[in-house]
Amino acid sequence: LKIDINLNKTVDNSYPVIIGDLPQLVFNKKVAIVTNPTVAGLHLGTLLGKLTATEIYPIIIPDGEEHKHLGTIEYILDRLFEHRFDRSSLLIAFGGGVVGDMTGFTAALYERGIDFIQIPTTLLSAVDASVGGKTGINNRFGKNLIGSFNQPKAVYIDPSFLATLKSRELSAGIAEALKMGVMFDREYFEFLQNADISDTQELLKLISRSVSLKAEVVALDEKEHGVRAVLNYGHTFAHVIENETNYKKYLHGEAVAMGMVMANALAVNLGNMSADEAALVERVLAKFGLPTRYVVKDVDAFYDKFFLDKKTEGAKIKFIVPDGIGGHEIVSGIDENIVKAALAEFATK
Amino acid sequence: LKIDINLNKTVDNSYPVIIGDLPQLVFNKKVAIVTNPTVAGLHLGTLLGKLTATEIYPIIIPDGEEHKHLGTIEYILDRLFEHRFDRSSLLIAFGGGVVGDMTGFTAALYERGIDFIQIPTTLLSAVDASVGGKTGINNRFGKNLIGSFNQPKAVYIDPSFLATLKSRELSAGIAEALKMGVMFDREYFEFLQNADISDTQELLKLISRSVSLKAEVVALDEKEHGVRAVLNYGHTFAHVIENETNYKKYLHGEAVAMGMVMANALAVNLGNMSADEAALVERVLAKFGLPTRYVVKDVDAFYDKFFLDKKTEGAKIKFIVPDGIGGHEIVSGIDENIVKAALAEFATK
């Protein structure tokens, strides 16, 4: 006897990304603003001035990747229960990637799911974390190992919140934008090559093109069964760099920049791009103040750490490499020696 | 500037429920069997005899609702990380509702979601918890307050695993089956009225009809925005009964049976069913050895506890009452005195 459970799919999880001045937001429900002390100090007043709701509760969580764990999720959940939030209530993620990841994850779990919206305050979260619905936390086994796919109801990207960023934080966001250009769009790469991000119009163009490109990829492959893996360009190497430097020395975008340069070295060896193209990408990364050269102290040890990454399936590692500037290829089951030869180019002599 | 993120919905979360002898199960992947010591002692050998996989890991969690908390979820997650499960691995929930809820929740969180299947070993989980995809845990604020909607890939209901159940546990499952009859299907209620569940054929019919009815409801309303709330018939009262008796005195199905009798008293007062029909439902519940009369010591205190239930929205409580036997009505915003008058019928004189 077999009974088929056919669940209809009428629930739509599409959502808009609104780029520009934050509009007045009016909600006839309870709202919690999850943020960190830095963002609260700089911008909470501005947000509160634009927000109307039945009740508003700021929930301040500590800043930093090292607080992105289950204990902080429980802290947020407890506050929501204390304020008697129900399934119709709303969370607002007001901060960078850490705040966004944890707010989205909490929203997925609270009473089996409540709505959330994102108002990113870093360039990295504006161009990258605000699209895609990946939420999650770290544990002792690694980064983002526990989480869910949970889409926000809307994303508001207001460049005035980005105006207080340090230049190093801005550059970290540009690394992810350049990643999109190298993988998907040569014209966008060339725009970035000459972009002046102190000009608000150019910054808006940078953000909107990056969001559009990522939206197309995620729409094709929400759960990362295929092309979405291309977004990991530079990241396979970056995760090892971050691990070796205890997540302290480099911002995520900085590690990605150095990882892109490593992936390009592999691509050159595979015949996927010319040495000139690789050098051009490196120059543009450097132009925005990003580090490009990570020194590999021990090639074998660096290689072994690929296998700690959750994106490995069985014993095979997928490498994402450019196919020229503006194209991409996913290479699986590549010979160990080819990878190590590319790593050796970054080794201390 | 507004960019719409349109996520396609090609991922299908429909699944089969297979009722009858457990077939040979062959998986070319790592499998973890989440179960409790009682079920492991009685049936793990049988399951292992039918299961082939790359690697098989039993994960034994303590039995009982009081262990359905985040700490146990972390325990299961840690075992999966230690065994280097990846996104292609599989979890099997082998037990009753507690095992099913926690396995499904863990599967939702592990690397943002891995597959799980359910093999229920109690009648309650076979007829109720195996369909619907509600997973979750308790915390100090209440039951099932943290969780997710996560559908299994398949459910296997083998009556031989139910043969070792105590009669009290069987009865608890029948309460949920009777709930489905009273709410949706008079003919099914009449079948149950005369059913002999020691007969395997009648037990199979009981299970399959209950599963089919629940499947229809869940297909209409997976996320409980409408008709799915009808499945809470008896439960609004049962949650208070369980709270007042510290979740120890009664099995969940027993509390539901008493809650159904209370909801029926309310329905009689509202003119939704006759006193004869209410008496008939109570007799059938009693025939299966279920308790039907909970003594309300303090009507006001009992009433106030409705508001601790997460299913309340704002200050309104939804009551689910029969509309005759085989019909249902969701009553919202009902006058406090009408509810208290019904509760008073169960008060100590």
Contacts between the chains, C-beta under 8 A, distances in Angstrom:
chain1	res1	chain2	res2	distance
A	1	B	18	7.2
A	1	B	19	4.2
A	1	B	20	5.5
A	1	B	204	7.0
A	1	B	208	5.6
A	2	B	16	5.2
A	2	B	17	7.0
A	2	B	18	5.2
A	2	B	19	7.5
A	3	B	16	6.9
A	3	B	17	4.5
A	3	B	19	7.2
A	3	B	208	6.6
A	3	B	211	5.5
A	3	B	212	5.6
A	3	B	215	6.0
A	4	B	14	6.4
A	4	B	15	7.7
A	4	B	16	5.4
A	4	B	17	7.9
A	4	B	215	7.8
A	5	B	14	5.8
A	5	B	15	5.4
A	5	B	16	7.2
A	5	B	17	6.4
A	5	B	131	6.3
A	5	B	151	7.5
A	5	B	215	4.7
A	5	B	218	6.9
A	5	B	219	6.8
A	6	B	14	4.7
A	6	B	215	7.9
A	6	B	219	5.4
A	7	B	13	5.4
A	7	B	14	5.5
A	7	B	133	7.9
A	7	B	151	6.6
A	7	B	218	6.9
A	7	B	219	5.8
A	7	B	222	5.1
A	8	B	219	6.0
A	8	B	220	7.5
A	8	B	222	7.3
A	9	B	9	4.7
A	9	B	12	7.7
A	11	B	222	7.3
A	11	B	223	6.3
A	12	B	9	7.8
A	13	B	7	5.3
A	14	B	4	6.3
A	14	B	5	5.7
A	14	B	6	4.7
A	14	B	7	5.6
A	15	B	4	7.7
A	15	B	5	5.3
A	16	B	2	5.2
A	16	B	3	6.9
A	16	B	4	5.4
A	16	B	5	7.2
A	17	B	2	7.0
A	17	B	3	4.5
A	17	B	4	7.9
A	17	B	5	6.4
A	18	B	1	7.2
A	18	B	2	5.2
A	19	B	1	4.2
A	19	B	2	7.5
A	19	B	3	7.2
A	20	B	1	5.5
A	70	B	70	7.1
A	70	B	74	6.8
A	74	B	70	6.8
A	77	B	139	7.4
A	77	B	146	6.4
A	78	B	141	7.9
A	81	B	139	7.5
A	81	B	141	4.2
A	81	B	145	6.9
A	86	B	310	7.1
A	86	B	312	7.3
A	86	B	313	5.6
A	86	B	314	7.1
A	87	B	310	7.7
A	87	B	313	7.2
A	88	B	313	6.3
A	108	B	148	6.2
A	109	B	146	5.0
A	109	B	147	6.7
A	109	B	148	6.6
A	110	B	145	7.8
A	110	B	146	6.9
A	111	B	145	6.1
A	111	B	146	7.8
A	111	B	147	7.9
A	111	B	310	5.5
A	112	B	134	6.8
A	112	B	136	6.3
A	112	B	144	8.0
A	112	B	147	4.8
A	112	B	148	5.6
A	112	B	149	5.7
A	113	B	148	6.8
A	113	B	149	6.8
A	113	B	223	7.5
A	131	B	5	6.3
A	133	B	7	7.9
A	134	B	112	6.8
A	135	B	112	8.0
A	136	B	112	6.3
A	139	B	77	7.5
A	139	B	81	7.5
A	141	B	78	7.9
A	141	B	81	4.1
A	144	B	112	8.0
A	145	B	81	6.8
A	145	B	110	7.8
A	145	B	111	6.1
A	146	B	77	6.3
A	146	B	109	5.0
A	146	B	110	6.9
A	146	B	111	7.8
A	147	B	109	6.7
A	147	B	111	7.8
A	147	B	112	4.8
A	148	B	108	6.2
A	148	B	109	6.6
A	148	B	112	5.6
A	148	B	113	6.8
A	148	B	148	6.7
A	149	B	112	5.7
A	149	B	113	6.8
A	151	B	5	7.5
A	151	B	7	6.6
A	204	B	1	7.0
A	208	B	1	5.6
A	208	B	3	6.6
A	211	B	3	5.5
A	212	B	3	5.6
A	215	B	3	6.0
A	215	B	4	7.8
A	215	B	5	4.8
A	215	B	6	7.9
A	218	B	5	6.9
A	218	B	7	6.9
A	219	B	5	6.8
A	219	B	6	5.4
A	219	B	7	5.8
A	219	B	8	6.0
A	220	B	8	7.5
A	222	B	7	5.1
A	222	B	8	7.2
A	222	B	11	7.4
A	223	B	11	6.4
A	223	B	113	7.5
A	310	B	86	7.1
A	310	B	87	7.8
A	310	B	111	5.6
A	312	B	86	7.4
A	313	B	86	5.7
A	313	B	87	7.3
A	313	B	88	6.4
A	314	B	86	7.3
